[in-house]
Each structure stands twice: as C-alpha cells, then as structure tokens.
C-alpha cells in the first residue's frame, strides 16, 4: 500500500500531512496539484466517496474570487471547475490503498501509518 497526498505547496494542511508521514518514517507520494493537473479518474474517486461539493474549500480565497457561491452549477460543471482550479479544493486529499480522506484527518493518517507498517 502506498500513501498519496494530493495538494499544493501553499496549503498548510498539505505541508502538515507530508510532515506527519515523513516523521513516522514513510515517504508519501506527493502530487502537486498546482504543477500537474489532477487526472479526472483520480479526482472522481474522491467525488464518488464524498461528493463534489465536499471537495470545495468554501473558506479559500480562490472560492471568494471564483464567485461559485453565486453560481448554480451542476456537479459535472463543478468537477470541471475543480479540475481547472485546484486552489478551490479542500487540501490535502489523501489516499492510502482504497481508503480516502479530505483535509486534516489525524485519525485516518494514523490508521494509514499502521497499515503501511503492517499493523
């Protein structure tokens, strides 16, 4: 099993997630969403689990600038918007095997470390 962290270098929670795993002797795969576009299939996993609206960080500056709170977009349009503007997403998105989580989730991260160590 491999831990993957999707986020941006500017995200404090993404930095915390990377540090969390590295301090425990794991080397998570980091996918920088600002440098590389998210694969639609990869993002779709998170959408299927949490719903597209749960992936939107309504507290971000990108959200304020986007005007999304005033737009009426269906889920497919929102997904396309997220693919084009990763700063709108809750970060980090963490995948450990088939398990997924959004944002800061200490309990999930601890379980992922235990799973990586075989315990």
PAVEX-794878 format. One record per residue (C-alpha): x, y, z. Coordinates in steps of 0.1 Angstrom, whole numbers. Layout:
// PAVEX-794878
@px: X; py: Y; pz: Z
...
This chain:
// PAVEX-794878
@px: 0; py: 0; pz: 0
@px: 12; py: 35; pz: -8
@px: 1; py: 68; pz: 7
@px: -6; py: 95; pz: -19
@px: -11; py: 131; pz: -9
@px: -27; py: 155; pz: -34
@px: -23; py: 192; pz: -26
@px: -3; py: 223; pz: -33
@px: 29; py: 237; pz: -17
@px: 9; py: 267; pz: -5
@px: -15; py: 246; pz: 16
@px: -6; py: 245; pz: 53
@px: -26; py: 213; pz: 58
@px: -8; py: 196; pz: 29
@px: 25; py: 205; pz: 45
@px: 13; py: 191; pz: 78
@px: 3; py: 159; pz: 61
@px: 36; py: 155; pz: 44
@px: 55; py: 162; pz: 76
@px: 32; py: 138; pz: 96
@px: 41; py: 108; pz: 73
@px: 78; py: 117; pz: 70
@px: 82; py: 120; pz: 108
@px: 68; py: 84; pz: 110
@px: 94; py: 71; pz: 85
@px: 71; py: 69; pz: 55
@px: 77; py: 86; pz: 21
@px: 43; py: 95; pz: 8
@px: 39; py: 102; pz: -29
@px: 32; py: 139; pz: -33
@px: 11; py: 151; pz: -62
@px: 14; py: 189; pz: -65
@px: -19; py: 200; pz: -80
@px: -5; py: 234; pz: -90
@px: 23; py: 218; pz: -111
@px: 3; py: 189; pz: -126
@px: -34; py: 187; pz: -134
@px: -54; py: 162; pz: -115
@px: -64; py: 132; pz: -135
@px: -102; py: 131; pz: -138
@px: -103; py: 95; pz: -128
@px: -83; py: 102; pz: -96
@px: -105; py: 131; pz: -86
@px: -136; py: 110; pz: -94
@px: -126; py: 86; pz: -66
@px: -129; py: 114; pz: -41
@px: -161; py: 127; pz: -57
@px: -177; py: 92; pz: -55
@px: -168; py: 89; pz: -18
@px: -175; py: 124; pz: -6
@px: -195; py: 142; pz: -33
@px: -182; py: 171; pz: -54
@px: -194; py: 198; pz: -31
@px: -174; py: 184; pz: -2
@px: -142; py: 189; pz: -22
@px: -148; py: 227; pz: -24
@px: -130; py: 248; pz: 2
@px: -156; py: 275; pz: 8
@px: -131; py: 293; pz: 31
@px: -104; py: 298; pz: 5
@px: -95; py: 330; pz: -14
@px: -99; py: 311; pz: -46
@px: -135; py: 304; pz: -37
@px: -142; py: 340; pz: -30
@px: -127; py: 351; pz: -63
@px: -144; py: 324; pz: -83
@px: -180; py: 336; pz: -75
@px: -191; py: 300; pz: -71
@px: -214; py: 308; pz: -42
@px: -235; py: 329; pz: -66
@px: -235; py: 304; pz: -95
@px: -258; py: 275; pz: -99
@px: -237; py: 248; pz: -114
@px: -244; py: 211; pz: -115
@px: -220; py: 185; pz: -102
@px: -204; py: 178; pz: -136
@px: -197; py: 215; pz: -141
@px: -183; py: 218; pz: -106
@px: -160; py: 189; pz: -112
@px: -147; py: 205; pz: -144
@px: -142; py: 238; pz: -124
@px: -122; py: 219; pz: -97
@px: -100; py: 202; pz: -124
@px: -91; py: 236; pz: -138
@px: -86; py: 253; pz: -104
@px: -71; py: 231; pz: -77
@px: -69; py: 260; pz: -53
@px: -106; py: 256; pz: -48
@px: -102; py: 221; pz: -33
@px: -100; py: 211; pz: 3
@px: -64; py: 201; pz: 8
@px: -49; py: 176; pz: 12
@px: -66; py: 148; pz: -5
@px: -50; py: 116; pz: 9
@px: -53; py: 81; pz: -5
@px: -40; py: 50; pz: 12
@px: -49; py: 20; pz: -8
@px: -86; py: 22; pz: -15
@px: -92; py: 45; pz: 16
@px: -96; py: 82; pz: 11
@px: -98; py: 113; pz: 32
@px: -101; py: 151; pz: 28
@px: -83; py: 178; pz: 47
@px: -69; py: 174; pz: 82
@px: -77; py: 139; pz: 94
@px: -53; py: 128; pz: 121
@px: -71; py: 95; pz: 129
@px: -71; py: 84; pz: 92
@px: -34; py: 93; pz: 89
@px: -26; py: 72; pz: 120
@px: -45; py: 43; pz: 105
@px: -27; py: 47; pz: 72
@px: 7; py: 46; pz: 90
@px: -3; py: 15; pz: 109
@px: -15; py: -2; pz: 76
@px: 18; py: 7; pz: 59
@px: 37; py: -9; pz: 88
@px: 16; py: -40; pz: 86
@px: -1; py: -34; pz: 119
